[in-house]
Amino acid sequence: MFIEKYNELTNAEKENFKRLVSMILAKTFIVNRMYDKNQKTFKYNADYRFIDRNIELFREYLSFAGFKLIKDSNYEVMYIENEFGYNKKRLDKNTTIFLYGLRLKFDEDRETVKLNTDTIVSVSDIIKTLIDVGAYTKKPSDIEIRNALSNLINFNIIQKIDGILEKPETKIIILPSILFVITNEKITTLSKSINSIIEEVEDEESENEEMVVEEE
């Protein structure tokens, strides 16, 4: 029973349990390896390890609210899914485009350097990829870059190493959680959606050009 297991925790562990339930409900994903900005190296995530040690307790508690806690041992990622399809975050168009570009970079770098966890890219790398695939014809505005990347940081899909998000040289870690946001099955569907967005943008630009011609 949940209560019996919960009462076996120390007071400090109960506080940690409460904090981490709130965190995973807010962020959806938690990964085992995170970058420590102070020590400038990757470290194991104490929060992930606490959940892992008490995973059945977390699963039982979350199940009361209709959530499943799923763990992928290969990539060391945990995430929640709602049994009823609630609590889904609808990403805006700009964030969706960035998410697609980040997944492309993640796959590209894994093939190049044989990574199986996370990969580090610069903001300029991401923008170049998005321009190369036609998602943008030019660099997005600073606010578009900042908002999109901030959204993905909030869900533990990427992590900023340092710097200002919209600056080209800023380094971003693409975390393995991205594989569970855009699965291999979903990548084709998302690719089609991105192509539709590109067509919409091209149509809008074409209409604007026609309006300019008419005004002249």
PAFISE-151831 format. One record per residue (C-alpha): residue in one letter; x, y, z. Coordinates in steps of 0.001 Angstrom, whole numbers, plus 500000, padded with zeros to 6 digits. Each point is the difference from the previous one (the first is absolute). Layout:
N
   type       c1       c2       c3
      a        X        Y        Z
...
This chain:
216
   type       c1       c2       c3
      m   500000   500000   500000
      f   501108   503523   499226
      i   499560   501359   503534
      e   502110   497238   501535
      k   502828   500544   497512
      y   499770   503764   500343
      n   500210   499858   503791
      e   503283   498105   499709
      l   501603   503129   498539
      t   501824   502466   502226
      n   498573   503518   500335
      a   502664   501291   497605
      e   499136   497272   497467
      k   496288   500851   500288
      e   500777   503615   499150
      n   502128   498865   497078
      f   497218   497691   498835
      k   497492   502867   500072
      r   502363   502316   498109
      l   500781   497435   497309
      v   496369   499047   499409
      s   499279   503696   499400
      m   503042   500308   497753
      i   499253   497035   497762
      l   496364   501090   499644
      a   501260   503410   498858
      k   502885   498868   497799
      t   498819   496555   498750
      f   503591   498796   499458
      i   502953   499352   502285
      v   503379   498719   498829
      n   502875   498435   501902
      r   502889   501998   498533
      m   499962   503772   500291
      y   502687   502595   499458
      d   501378   501552   503186
      k   500741   503624   499138
      n   502169   500517   503071
      q   502241   496987   499438
      k   499658   500246   496200
      t   499444   496306   499530
      f   497161   497484   499704
      k   498805   498516   503279
      y   497419   497466   501038
      n   496731   501603   501005
      a   499201   499447   503699
      d   496289   500619   499336
      y   499886   497266   497369
      r   501759   497574   502317
      f   497626   500730   502889
      i   497004   499307   497771
      d   501663   496844   498703
      r   500610   498692   503523
      n   496359   500625   500883
      i   498451   499477   496594
      e   497139   497765   501125
      l   498999   502577   502606
      f   499956   502749   497357
      r   498109   497771   497572
      e   497348   499126   502543
      y   499484   503615   501042
      l   499856   501307   496425
      s   497592   497234   498982
      f   497397   501514   502361
      a   499908   503005   497649
      g   499976   497867   496847
      f   503686   500339   499145
      k   502443   497282   498982
      l   503658   500459   500897
      i   502108   498448   497253
      k   503718   499288   500246
      d   502340   499328   497093
      s   503152   498416   501427
      n   501935   500203   496738
      y   499853   503802   499741
      e   499424   500550   503734
      v   496880   502061   499490
      m   496803   499996   502062
      y   496781   501644   498920
      i   496296   500000   500741
      e   496993   499326   497800
      n   496379   500614   500917
      e   497707   497012   499499
      f   497189   502244   498789
      g   502066   502163   497682
      y   499703   503068   502232
      n   502776   502378   501047
      k   501494   500162   496527
      k   501925   503101   499080
      r   499227   501387   496545
      l   503185   501608   498716
      d   499766   503112   497889
      k   501112   499900   496374
      n   503396   501561   500635
      t   500881   497625   502877
      t   498888   497039   497872
      i   502376   501050   497219
      f   502901   500302   502446
      l   499151   496618   501519
      y   500154   498449   496541
      g   503366   501629   499271
      l   501409   498831   503335
      r   498930   496422   499315
      l   501691   500154   496592
      k   503213   501293   501623
      f   499803   497354   502706
      d   499736   497219   497418
      e   502699   501529   497808
      d   502497   500268   502841
      r   499258   496511   501271
      e   500795   498590   496569
      t   503193   502065   499786
      v   501510   499434   503424
      k   498019   496931   501095
      l   498346   501670   502960
      n   497183   498188   501771
      t   499044   502577   502607
      d   500250   503741   499456
      t   501711   502304   497550
      i   501242   503582   500154
      v   499240   502549   497280
      s   500097   503759   499679
      v   496937   502126   499328
      s   501494   500837   496598
      d   500199   496245   499226
      i   496275   499679   500643
      i   499128   503048   497880
      k   502157   498726   497131
      t   498248   496625   500093
      l   496578   501654   499919
      i   500986   502207   497075
      d   501532   497017   498170
      v   496736   498014   500241
      g   497981   503040   498933
      a   498208   500576   503294
      y   501286   503591   499933
      t   501269   502136   497163
      k   501991   502169   502384
      k   501027   500132   503640
      p   496951   500247   502299
      s   499698   503008   502275
      d   501729   499948   503380
      i   496679   499760   501822
      e   498926   497014   497874
      i   503260   498209   500780
      r   499822   500813   503698
      n   496348   498975   500405
      a   500379   496728   498111
      l   503127   498889   501841
      s   498623   501112   503382
      n   496909   497861   499442
      l   502148   496941   499316
      i   502271   500673   502986
      n   496916   500044   502228
      f   499222   496414   499011
      n   503551   498656   500402
      i   500367   499434   496272
      i   503042   502257   499724
      q   502341   501638   502486
      k   501897   503245   499557
      i   503687   499833   500902
      d   500585   503737   500253
      g   499418   503291   498254
      i   496845   501671   498686
      l   497583   497733   498159
      e   499647   502136   496892
      k   503758   500450   499462
      p   501471   497868   497152
      e   502944   498748   502081
      t   497899   498796   502961
      k   500403   496264   500570
      i   496945   497785   500418
      i   499905   496378   501173
      i   497386   497907   498222
      l   498891   497481   502614
      p   498934   496431   499111
      s   496463   500842   501129
      i   499525   501453   496502
      l   499729   496411   498721
      f   496808   499559   502002
      v   498477   503291   498908
      i   500622   499230   496334
      t   500167   496221   499688
      n   501212   498332   496808
      e   496353   499323   499177
      k   499080   503673   500401
      i   502928   501486   498092
      t   498336   499463   496596
      t   496736   501526   501196
      l   501808   502996   501441
      s   502014   500378   496809
      k   496736   500258   498056
      s   498689   502556   502486
      i   503164   502074   499633
      n   499652   499866   496217
      s   496430   501262   500350
      i   501228   502867   502187
      i   502675   500830   497392
      e   497335   500070   497260
      e   497823   502288   502125
      v   502918   502406   500509
      e   500805   499955   496274
      d   496350   500700   499151
      e   499916   502902   502460
      e   503195   501445   498516
      s   498573   499624   496502
      e   496785   501804   501015
      n   502001   502814   501592
      e   502012   500403   496813
      e   496793   500206   497967
      m   498611   502633   502375
      v   503154   502083   499608
      v   499767   499777   496225
      e   496348   501064   500073
      e   500793   502993   502207
      e   502692   501121   497612
